[in-house]
């Protein structure tokens, strides 16, 4: 292999790793934005393995989208998915695998429950028609905090999408 071939291989690997990072970021953003179609498009068509533990195990992306719409696509469910510490290995031109840390927080303004999870994803990726997709994923929860809140409880000033200056305690003119 010539040095030019080696450089091309290294560059392609870097580009593939970046494309996979962007894929996972898009997936997490679609979850937060309640975008079922965008989330669906992050997964490979056809049979996949999606193992989300207590939420369920799914054999195709449409099964995942159905449960996502049922559980998460409501105005009273406010979520934040933060993927951290990616470790991505490109195996060949069309296959890769990765692990990600997840920090997840959900505020259910209807039932007045706050859930915070730590987890990690074990993913497999497949490049289809020049685009990386998730072909398998497993999410393993490593920590959970579930708290309830009431308007009269001290310490909770606001729960929902975005607090006003008054609710955050900031001066009104900021």
Buried (B, 14 or more C-beta within 10 A) or exposed (E): EEEEEEEEEEEEBEEBBEBBBEBBBBBBBBBBEBBBEBBBBBBBEEEBEBBBEEBEEBEBBEBBBEBBEEEBBEEEBBBEBEBEEBEBEBEEEBBBBBBBBBBBBBBBBEEBBBBBBBBBBBBBBBBEEEEBBBBBBBBBBEEEEEEEBEEEEEEBEBBEEEEEEEEEEEEEEE
